[in-house]
Amino acid sequence: MKAIQLFSPAKINLFLGVIGLRDDGFHELRSLACPLDFGDHISLEIHLESGADLLKCDFPELPLDQSNLILQAVSLLRSKLSFPGRVIVDLKKVIPMGAGLGGGSSNASAVLWGLNSLLGNPLEREALSALAAVLGSDCPLFLEGSAVIMRGRGDKVLPVNESARSLLKDREILLLLPDLHVSTSWAYDRFQCFNDCFVKQSVAEMLFSRFQEGNISLESFLFNSFEEIVFDKFTGLQAAKLLLHDFDCGPVLLSGSGSSMFILLPKYGINGAIEGKLFQVLEDVFGPDLKIVKVRLAPFFAEPFKLQTCSHDYY
């Protein structure tokens, strides 16, 4: 038996601009995505015995059949490398589903990377990224081990430069995890009714250049094209953002297509009294099922899926 333990990080979109609809039916994007030191844990094993590949998970709502990207990743790599044995994946789920944090994409990319590692790394990263793009637009970014700029439908990724990494390093966020599920496909479909939410490509590229040159702060850079669309239906998310503006806690942004949101905390932090009031306001809006966790941005780590993680307590 061969085995490996993997950390599968969540990501947030610090900038997410939707440019328009492409000829292939996907949307053209410009995004800066950054992994977090918060995510799922995966035990990956290859057994020499025969039998079907198996996915196990402690989260009861997660499908464990071929509709799951993890097993699709295993099948995709088999079609490329045709390796023997039975793959068993045990997933300890932390990243919520339908939260805009890329959990499923991260899991699939982690399994691709982990299996390739167990097999002696027959595929270079570029080949793995090409396979990841087949699984989903968000999958390739997780193979970079870095904050990335995403172009195309999200499958063209480029690590940010050192200047941008320094602006992201050690920044803390409060991750807000309401008990809501926002369908990504629904959110993209709604752009046909919200044409004013599209962003000009030239504007997005100008902002990326200014950010990487250090000519714009992270706070001023934050943007998400989905906010107006998602807030139109999920009014509690909009209410939370408006209420949080009254606190000296930092800017608030939707991540991906939601439902998660994050607060970019000031470098000097926030005092305990404000923090306590903030939590009470959020609980009044979302109810007791809201989860809040303080995490750090992870703009660079030496090897994907082996990020040293710290434990996180939910508030």
TAPEHU-V161411 format. One record per residue. N is the residue number from 1. RES is the residue in one small letter. PHI is phi in radians with two decimals (NA if undefined). NEAR is the number of other ideal C-beta (glycine too) atoms within 12 Angstrom. Layout:
n:N res:RES phi:PHI near:NEAR
n:N res:RES phi:PHI near:NEAR
This chain:
n:1 res:m phi:NA near:15
n:2 res:k phi:-1.98 near:22
n:3 res:a phi:-2.54 near:20
n:4 res:i phi:-2.63 near:28
n:5 res:q phi:-1.81 near:22
n:6 res:l phi:-2.22 near:38
n:7 res:f phi:-1.80 near:38
n:8 res:s phi:-1.99 near:47
n:9 res:p phi:-1.34 near:45
n:10 res:a phi:-1.34 near:47
n:11 res:k phi:-2.36 near:50
n:12 res:i phi:-2.16 near:52
n:13 res:n phi:-1.71 near:45
n:14 res:l phi:-1.35 near:44
n:15 res:f phi:-2.44 near:42
n:16 res:l phi:-2.47 near:43
n:17 res:g phi:-1.93 near:37
n:18 res:v phi:-1.66 near:41
n:19 res:i phi:-1.45 near:28
n:20 res:g phi:2.90 near:23
n:21 res:l phi:-1.49 near:18
n:22 res:r phi:-1.55 near:18
n:23 res:d phi:-1.14 near:9
n:24 res:d phi:-1.50 near:11
n:25 res:g phi:1.64 near:12
n:26 res:f phi:-1.47 near:23
n:27 res:h phi:-1.77 near:35
n:28 res:e phi:-1.38 near:30
n:29 res:l phi:-2.12 near:40
n:30 res:r phi:-2.36 near:40
n:31 res:s phi:-2.55 near:47
n:32 res:l phi:-2.00 near:47
n:33 res:a phi:-1.95 near:45
n:34 res:c phi:-2.29 near:49
n:35 res:p phi:-1.14 near:47
n:36 res:l phi:-2.06 near:45
n:37 res:d phi:-1.52 near:32
n:38 res:f phi:-2.47 near:44
n:39 res:g phi:3.09 near:43
n:40 res:d phi:-1.56 near:41
n:41 res:h phi:-2.12 near:30
n:42 res:i phi:-2.21 near:42
n:43 res:s phi:-1.79 near:30
n:44 res:l phi:-2.11 near:41
n:45 res:e phi:-2.32 near:28
n:46 res:i phi:-2.02 near:32
n:47 res:h phi:-1.75 near:21
n:48 res:l phi:-1.27 near:14
n:49 res:e phi:-1.15 near:15
n:50 res:s phi:-1.43 near:10
n:51 res:g phi:2.46 near:13
n:52 res:a phi:-1.29 near:18
n:53 res:d phi:-1.09 near:32
n:54 res:l phi:-2.35 near:26
n:55 res:l phi:-2.03 near:35
n:56 res:k phi:-2.05 near:23
n:57 res:c phi:-2.68 near:31
n:58 res:d phi:-1.49 near:17
n:59 res:f phi:-1.81 near:22
n:60 res:p phi:-1.12 near:10
n:61 res:e phi:-1.47 near:14
n:62 res:l phi:-1.40 near:28
n:63 res:p phi:-1.17 near:18
n:64 res:l phi:-1.94 near:24
n:65 res:d phi:-1.77 near:16
n:66 res:q phi:-1.22 near:17
n:67 res:s phi:-1.29 near:13
n:68 res:n phi:-1.43 near:32
n:69 res:l phi:-1.08 near:39
n:70 res:i phi:-1.11 near:47
n:71 res:l phi:-1.22 near:33
n:72 res:q phi:-1.11 near:31
n:73 res:a phi:-1.14 near:43
n:74 res:v phi:-1.07 near:40
n:75 res:s phi:-1.10 near:29
n:76 res:l phi:-1.13 near:33
n:77 res:l phi:-1.20 near:37
n:78 res:r phi:-1.06 near:25
n:79 res:s phi:-1.16 near:13
n:80 res:k phi:-1.56 near:22
n:81 res:l phi:-1.94 near:25
n:82 res:s phi:0.91 near:12
n:83 res:f phi:-1.59 near:24
n:84 res:p phi:-1.45 near:15
n:85 res:g phi:1.76 near:26
n:86 res:r phi:-1.91 near:22
n:87 res:v phi:-1.67 near:41
n:88 res:i phi:-2.11 near:33
n:89 res:v phi:-2.04 near:42
n:90 res:d phi:-1.99 near:27
n:91 res:l phi:-1.83 near:39
n:92 res:k phi:-1.73 near:23
n:93 res:k phi:-1.52 near:31
n:94 res:v phi:-2.13 near:35
n:95 res:i phi:-1.25 near:43
n:96 res:p phi:-1.14 near:36
n:97 res:m phi:-1.41 near:33
n:98 res:g phi:1.12 near:30
n:99 res:a phi:-1.88 near:41
n:100 res:g phi:1.35 near:44
n:101 res:l phi:-1.88 near:46
n:102 res:g phi:1.26 near:47
n:103 res:g phi:-1.04 near:45
n:104 res:g phi:-1.12 near:42
n:105 res:s phi:-1.16 near:44
n:106 res:s phi:-1.10 near:50
n:107 res:n phi:-1.03 near:49
n:108 res:a phi:-1.12 near:45
n:109 res:s phi:-1.17 near:51
n:110 res:a phi:-1.08 near:48
n:111 res:v phi:-1.19 near:50
n:112 res:l phi:-0.98 near:51
n:113 res:w phi:-1.13 near:40
n:114 res:g phi:-1.15 near:43
n:115 res:l phi:-1.12 near:42
n:116 res:n phi:-1.05 near:37
n:117 res:s phi:-1.15 near:28
n:118 res:l phi:-1.11 near:30
n:119 res:l phi:-1.55 near:26
n:120 res:g phi:1.60 near:12
n:121 res:n phi:0.99 near:17
n:122 res:p phi:-1.21 near:16
n:123 res:l phi:-1.86 near:24
n:124 res:e phi:-1.27 near:13
n:125 res:r phi:-1.02 near:25
n:126 res:e phi:-1.07 near:14
n:127 res:a phi:-1.19 near:22
n:128 res:l phi:-1.11 near:37
n:129 res:s phi:-1.10 near:31
n:130 res:a phi:-1.13 near:22
n:131 res:l phi:-1.17 near:35
n:132 res:a phi:-1.05 near:41
n:133 res:a phi:-1.12 near:31
n:134 res:v phi:-1.16 near:24
n:135 res:l phi:-1.31 near:35
n:136 res:g phi:3.05 near:32
n:137 res:s phi:-1.12 near:38
n:138 res:d phi:-1.47 near:41
n:139 res:c phi:-1.17 near:42
n:140 res:p phi:-1.07 near:42
n:141 res:l phi:-1.05 near:45
n:142 res:f phi:-1.29 near:55
n:143 res:l phi:-1.44 near:42
n:144 res:e phi:-1.45 near:38
n:145 res:g phi:1.15 near:32
n:146 res:s phi:-2.84 near:36
n:147 res:a phi:-1.12 near:43
n:148 res:v phi:-2.37 near:42
n:149 res:i phi:-1.65 near:36
n:150 res:m phi:-1.90 near:43
n:151 res:r phi:-2.26 near:27
n:152 res:g phi:1.15 near:24
n:153 res:r phi:-1.51 near:29
n:154 res:g phi:1.93 near:41
n:155 res:d phi:-1.52 near:31
n:156 res:k phi:-1.72 near:22
n:157 res:v phi:-2.12 near:37
n:158 res:l phi:-2.44 near:24
n:159 res:p phi:-1.01 near:28
n:160 res:v phi:-1.21 near:38
n:161 res:n phi:-1.40 near:23
n:162 res:e phi:-1.09 near:17
n:163 res:s phi:-1.06 near:21
n:164 res:a phi:-1.17 near:36
n:165 res:r phi:-1.04 near:29
n:166 res:s phi:-1.16 near:19
n:167 res:l phi:-1.25 near:32
n:168 res:l phi:-1.59 near:39
n:169 res:k phi:-1.03 near:23
n:170 res:d phi:1.17 near:19
n:171 res:r phi:-1.33 near:37
n:172 res:e phi:-1.75 near:30
n:173 res:i phi:-2.30 near:43
n:174 res:l phi:-1.69 near:42
n:175 res:l phi:-1.62 near:42
n:176 res:l phi:-1.78 near:46
n:177 res:l phi:-2.13 near:39
n:178 res:p phi:-1.25 near:34
n:179 res:d phi:-1.45 near:23
n:180 res:l phi:-2.34 near:31
n:181 res:h phi:-2.14 near:22
n:182 res:v phi:-1.95 near:35
n:183 res:s phi:-1.28 near:23
n:184 res:t phi:-1.10 near:36
n:185 res:s phi:-1.12 near:16
n:186 res:w phi:-1.05 near:22
n:187 res:a phi:-1.09 near:35
n:188 res:y phi:-1.15 near:33
n:189 res:d phi:-1.08 near:17
n:190 res:r phi:-1.24 near:28
n:191 res:f phi:-1.10 near:31
n:192 res:q phi:-1.16 near:17
n:193 res:c phi:-1.79 near:15
n:194 res:f phi:-2.28 near:21
n:195 res:n phi:-1.08 near:15
n:196 res:d phi:-1.29 near:13
n:197 res:c phi:-1.50 near:29
n:198 res:f phi:-1.18 near:25
n:199 res:v phi:-2.03 near:30
n:200 res:k phi:-1.21 near:18
n:201 res:q phi:-1.02 near:19
n:202 res:s phi:-1.10 near:13
n:203 res:v phi:-1.18 near:18
n:204 res:a phi:-1.07 near:30
n:205 res:e phi:-1.15 near:20
n:206 res:m phi:-1.11 near:20
n:207 res:l phi:-1.16 near:31
n:208 res:f phi:-1.05 near:33
n:209 res:s phi:-1.08 near:22
n:210 res:r phi:-1.10 near:21
n:211 res:f phi:-1.17 near:34
n:212 res:q phi:-1.24 near:29
n:213 res:e phi:-1.51 near:17
n:214 res:g phi:1.38 near:19
n:215 res:n phi:-1.70 near:16
n:216 res:i phi:-2.58 near:23
n:217 res:s phi:-1.30 near:21
n:218 res:l phi:-1.07 near:39
n:219 res:e phi:-1.04 near:22
n:220 res:s phi:-1.38 near:16
n:221 res:f phi:-1.44 near:36
n:222 res:l phi:-1.02 near:35
n:223 res:f phi:-2.87 near:31
n:224 res:n phi:-2.59 near:39
n:225 res:s phi:-1.12 near:38
n:226 res:f phi:-1.39 near:44
n:227 res:e phi:-1.02 near:36
n:228 res:e phi:-1.07 near:28
n:229 res:i phi:-1.14 near:34
n:230 res:v phi:-1.23 near:42
n:231 res:f phi:-1.14 near:30
n:232 res:d phi:-1.10 near:20
n:233 res:k phi:-1.73 near:24
n:234 res:f phi:-1.72 near:34
n:235 res:t phi:-1.18 near:15
n:236 res:g phi:-1.12 near:29
n:237 res:l phi:-1.15 near:39
n:238 res:q phi:-1.14 near:25
n:239 res:a phi:-1.06 near:21
n:240 res:a phi:-1.10 near:42
n:241 res:k phi:-1.10 near:33
n:242 res:l phi:-1.13 near:18
n:243 res:l phi:-1.18 near:26
n:244 res:l phi:-1.22 near:33
n:245 res:h phi:-1.11 near:17
n:246 res:d phi:-1.39 near:15
n:247 res:f phi:-1.86 near:28
n:248 res:d phi:-1.51 near:19
n:249 res:c phi:-2.10 near:36
n:250 res:g phi:1.83 near:29
n:251 res:p phi:-1.17 near:28
n:252 res:v phi:-2.07 near:36
n:253 res:l phi:-2.53 near:38
n:254 res:l phi:-1.23 near:41
n:255 res:s phi:-1.81 near:50
n:256 res:g phi:1.02 near:46
n:257 res:s phi:-1.65 near:44
n:258 res:g phi:1.46 near:44
n:259 res:s phi:-1.58 near:40
n:260 res:s phi:-1.20 near:48
n:261 res:m phi:-2.28 near:49
n:262 res:f phi:-2.46 near:44
n:263 res:i phi:-1.93 near:42
n:264 res:l phi:-1.41 near:36
n:265 res:l phi:-1.26 near:32
n:266 res:p phi:-1.06 near:22
n:267 res:k phi:-1.04 near:16
n:268 res:y phi:-1.52 near:11
n:269 res:g phi:1.40 near:20
n:270 res:i phi:-2.20 near:25
n:271 res:n phi:-1.34 near:15
n:272 res:g phi:-1.07 near:11
n:273 res:a phi:-1.13 near:13
n:274 res:i phi:-1.12 near:22
n:275 res:e phi:-1.05 near:25
n:276 res:g phi:-1.12 near:17
n:277 res:k phi:-1.15 near:20
n:278 res:l phi:-1.05 near:33
n:279 res:f phi:-1.09 near:31
n:280 res:q phi:-1.16 near:19
n:281 res:v phi:-1.08 near:28
n:282 res:l phi:-1.13 near:35
n:283 res:e phi:-1.18 near:23
n:284 res:d phi:-1.12 near:16
n:285 res:v phi:-1.36 near:29
n:286 res:f phi:-1.78 near:28
n:287 res:g phi:1.53 near:14
n:288 res:p phi:-1.22 near:16
n:289 res:d phi:-1.40 near:18
n:290 res:l phi:-1.12 near:31
n:291 res:k phi:-1.93 near:31
n:292 res:i phi:-2.24 near:36
n:293 res:v phi:-2.43 near:32
n:294 res:k phi:-1.61 near:31
n:295 res:v phi:-2.36 near:42
n:296 res:r phi:-1.99 near:32
n:297 res:l phi:-1.19 near:39
n:298 res:a phi:-2.16 near:40
n:299 res:p phi:-1.22 near:36
n:300 res:f phi:-2.76 near:26
n:301 res:f phi:-2.53 near:28
n:302 res:a phi:-1.12 near:12
n:303 res:e phi:-2.45 near:21
n:304 res:p phi:-0.97 near:37
n:305 res:f phi:1.21 near:38
n:306 res:k phi:-2.19 near:23
n:307 res:l phi:-1.10 near:33
n:308 res:q phi:-1.24 near:14
n:309 res:t phi:-1.86 near:26
n:310 res:c phi:-1.87 near:17
n:311 res:s phi:-1.37 near:13
n:312 res:h phi:-2.17 near:24
n:313 res:d phi:-1.80 near:11
n:314 res:y phi:-1.38 near:20
n:315 res:y phi:-1.48 near:23
